[in-house]
């Protein structure tokens, strides 16, 4: 959603199979235990609330992005300091390098996706950010993976929805096109973050990876604040409380609960569940913020979501759990 920020579920590039693999296998969509279903529902609610809360926060958008990453890094750093110091010390040069690269892309994700809320609606931004699996598939293809036929069908359905949505936004207000471009840039950078981060998560725990990852993301955003002359401090108490709520809700609680569910369920099931973020965020924005985008946007969003579902369900049988999205 347009500022979900989520953290996203880190999974192997959806809808792809490696050249050396055995081809696309069946996708396990069995329901997880009831407790995990509740946890997943809570995570999706917090993620869905993230975009409207960001849109309502009276603080510069890059400052919101910076502080949510820095707070996330600080809090996970406390956990690592007490529980996983040895794990942090054991990180190899390759794991450090990939973590830093992944954090850079995560910072770009927040630096583009969150500002998109200023220019376009929560509904449009959320729908466009949801195309992340499409770009992850393209990245996998560039790395030599084979994209399945079902995934190609989903990709073209989703991209047709993107074209329809941006066309509607241009006719509504040309400024919306800037927001759409930023949201798409956020989706692409999120795909890069997920694709690189997946390699790290094969051998590194979530907390150990998250601590430096969020820190690098914050450092990536910091110079942009000076370039665009946005204040880093000096906000009202309400704005600070909302930033803290976003950090604890979507960034940490949503992230933690989704990784908990991934222990007992497929990444495909969790990825599909996250798609409820888009209608949830749009509904909250309509009721709370009075954002009622043109009715024509919803068929376009439906095309995007349908295409993403095709891509996700074309996942290979062997799935690699990733992290939860930054949204």
C-alpha positions, 0 to 999 in steps of 0.5 A: 500500500502506499506506504505500507511499508510494509515489511514484505514477505521475503520469498524466492522470486515468485513465479520462477524456476531456476534452470537447474531446478525440476520445474514448477511444482505444486503450491501449498496453500493449506491453512496454517494453525488457527493461532497463526491465522490470527497472527497473520490477520493482526499483521495485515491490519497493522500493515494496512493502517500504515499508509493512511497513518503516514498520510495523516502524519504532520511531518516531512515524508522523508523524516517519517521514512528515516525515523521508522528505519532508525527506530526499527534498527535500534529496537532490533539492535537491543534484541541482538545485543542481548540475544544474538551477539555471537550471530552478528559476529559470525556474519561473513563478508559476503553476508555483510555485503549483501545485507548492506546492499539489501538495506540500500534498496530498502532505503530507496523503497521508503524514500520513494514509496512514502513520498508517493502518498503526497502526490497520489491516493492511498488506493493508487499507491498501495495498488502500485506498490503491490506489483513488487512480485512482478519486478522480483520476477524480472530480476530473477529472469535477468539472473537466469531463472525461467519465468513460468507461463502462469507468471507471464500471464499474471505479469501482463495482466498486472501491467495492463492494470498499471497502465489503466490506473496511471491513465486514470490518475493523469486525467484526474490530476497530473500531479498524481502521475508523480505519485504513481511513478514514485510508488512504482519506483518503490515497488521496484526497489522493494523487489531488489531489497527482497531479491538480495535479502533472500540470499542473506536469510538463507543463513542469517536470522531475521533479527541479526539481519534486520539490525544492520539492514534498517540502519543502512536504510536510514543512512540511505535516506538521511542525505536525501533529507538534506538534498530536499531540505526536509526537517529531521526534528521539531515536530509536534508530539502527535507526529512523533507518536504516529511515527513511533506507532508506524515503527512498532506496528508495521515495521516491527510487529507486522514483520515479526508476526509474518515471520512467525507464520512463515514457520508453519505456512508457505510464503505463497499463502502469506504473500496472498494474505498481504494483498488484503493490505491494499483494499484495507488501506484504501477503506481506512483512507476513505473513512478517516482521510476522506480520500475517495479516488475515482471509481475507475481506479478500482477495476484497475487495482483489481487487474493489478491484484489479479495479475499479482495473484497469478504470479504468486500462485505460480511459485516454485514448490521450494519456497525460501522465506524472506522477511516481511515488507517494509511497507 
